[in-house]
Amino acid sequence: MQIDVVSDVVCPWCFVGKRRLDAALAGWRQARPREAPPRVRWLPYFLNPDTPAEGEPYRPFLERKFGGAAAVEAVWERVREAGAGAGIAFAFERIEKRANTLAAHRLIHRFQAEGVGDVQALVEGLFAAQFEQGRDVGDPAVLAEVAAAAGDDYARAASFLAGERYAEEVLAGAAQAQAMGIGGVPFFIFAGRLGVSGAHPPETLIEAMSQAASA
């Protein structure tokens, strides 16, 4: 079974969704040890498509978006609570910049298209860099470090990030997600036939996998 995950690395609920999917996959493999494990593919989405190429200050953007500091704190508290259950220590206060994620999506696309390193480790590393370490995931140096930790060569990753390769493919993929009516992430597509929107608990994802497998 193929599982497509439409997400953005600056979406906190996507981080929660990834961890919950990891738990669902572990449960699925335990229940069906003789079956080939599902394949997970990451598809691009731009949570904030108007983000400048160089990024912009994080907290002011959120306060404008949600209507003030108190509203932002309330949102963060809800996400922290959900994250704690998934083993995520959200550190929103450490994030200084709202990053443009085109380069991060290009890197994910490269890992999948060229078989470079471990794409699951790359995605996990990007989420952790953004939300637990407060690093700028729009910075090519940060991206190259995360890529190297996931099995890539730092110099090759840095060289790739200095160019524009796969930008058209990423932008086309994000446009396709919008054309499909996907207006929020994470969005999971199981076996190309069953879509589930939101960071649902592992049990819900396992049920969706079962439905897709039996369809």
N, C-alpha and C positions, 0 to 999 in steps of 0.2 A: 504494500500500500504506500502511496505517496501522500505526504501531508505538506501542503503549501501553507506557509505562514506569511501573511502580509503584515509588515510591521515597520516601525522606524526606531532607530537606536536612541532617540531622545524622547521616546514615549515610555513613561514609567510603568504604565499598565502592560506594555508589551514585555517588559522585563518580568513582571509577575506572571504574565501569560506563558513566557518561555519556561520559567521554573515549574509552572503547573503542568505544562506539556511534558517536560522531562519526567515528572512524577507519573504522569499517565502512561508514558512510554515504558517506564520501568515496570509498572503494574501489568501492562499489556504483554511484555516479554515474559514476565513471570508466569502469567496465565497460559501463554501459548509458546512454550519454549522451543517447539519444533518448527515453528513458522519463521520465515525470514522477517526480520524486524522492519518496521515502517521506515521509509526514507523521508527525511525532512528537508524541504527546500525553502529558502528565505526569499521573499519577493519584496520589492521596494514600495515604500509609501512615504510621502513627505507630510509629516504632521503639521509643519509650518512652512508651506511652500514659498512664502514671501521672505524667508530668512535671508539677509544679505550674505554674500559669499564669505565675508570676513566674520560673520556672526554679529551678535549684539548683546548687551547686558541682559542677564537672565531674569533676575528678580523684577526689574521694572516692567519687562514684557509681561510677565505673569500677572502682575498687579493690574496692568491695563486690561488684560484678557479676562480676569476673573472678578475685577471690581474692587481692588484694594488689598491691603496687607492681611487683614483678618480673613478674607475669603481664601487667599493663597494658603495661609496656615491651616485652614480647615481642609482644603484639598490635600495638602501634604500629609496631614494626620491620617486621613482615610487611606492614602496610598501606603504610608508607613505601616499601618496596621495590617493591611493585606500583604505587604512585603515581608513582615516579620514571620507570618505563617509560611512563607515560601523560602525562608532563610536569607532574605535580602535586608541589608542594613542601609536603607536609604539615607543619604547625607546631602539633602537638597541645599543646605546652607553652604556647602563647599563649592557649589556650581556657580561660576562667575559669568559664563558666556552661554548664550543660546546659539548652538552651533548649526551651521549649514551641513546637512548630512549627505550631500551628493557624493563626496569622496568616500565616505564610509560605505555607502551602498555600492559604489564602484568596486571597492575592495571585496565586499561580500560576493558580488557577481563574479569577480575574478577567481576567488577561491572555488566557486561552484563550477564555473565554465572551464577552468584549467586544471582542476583537481589539486590545487595548491593547499597544503596543510589540512587542518581540521576546521571546517566551516562552523561547526557547532561551538567549538572552543573560541573561534573568532567572534561570533555573535555574543557569546557569554562575556568575553573579554571587553567588547565594546560597551555592553550594558553596564558592566562593573566599573569600567573607567569613567563613564558618565555619571552614574548614580551613587556609587559607593566611594569613589575616589575624587569626584568633582573635577575630572580632567576634561580638556577641550577636545571632543571627538571630531572637531573640524580641523584640528591641527595635524598636518601630514606627519610630523615627527611622532606624535602620540599614536596615530593610526599605524605607522610602521612598527612601532614597539609592540602594539597589541597583535599585529599580524605576525611578527617574529615569535611571540610567545605561543601562537597557535600553529607554528610549524613552518612559517614562511622564512625567507631570508630577508633580513632587515634592509640591505642595500637594494635588493630587487624590488621590495615593497615600496621603498622610498622613491625609486626610479619610476615605478608604475604610477604612484600618486602624483608625481610631478607632471604627468601628462593628462590626457583627457580620455584615454581608452575606456570603453564601455559606458561612457556618459550617455550616449544616445540610447543604448539598450536599457539603461536604468530609467531614463526619463520616459521611454516608451512603456516600460513595465508599470511605472507609477500611473501613467495615463490610462493604461488598460484597467488597472484596479478601480479607478474612478469611473470608467466606462461601464464596469460591471456593477456599479452602484455601491461600492465599498466606501462608506463615509466615515468610518472609524476603525481604529486598530487597537489590539490585535484582531485579525480576522483569519480563521483557520478554514482551509478547504481540504476535505478528506476524500481521497481517491478521485478527485476531480468532479465529485458529484454532490457533496454535502458541505454546506458552508455554515460556520458557527462564528458569531461575532462576540468578542469580549473575552476577558481573562477569567474563564470559568474554572471551577474546581476540577481536579483531575478526574473525579468520577463522571462528570458531565462529558469530558473529552473522551474518556474510554467508551462511554455509551455512544457517542457520535462515531467513534472508530468502528464499533461493532455494527452500527447501522450501515455505515459505508461499506464495510466488508461483506455484509450479507445482501446488499442491494444488487 
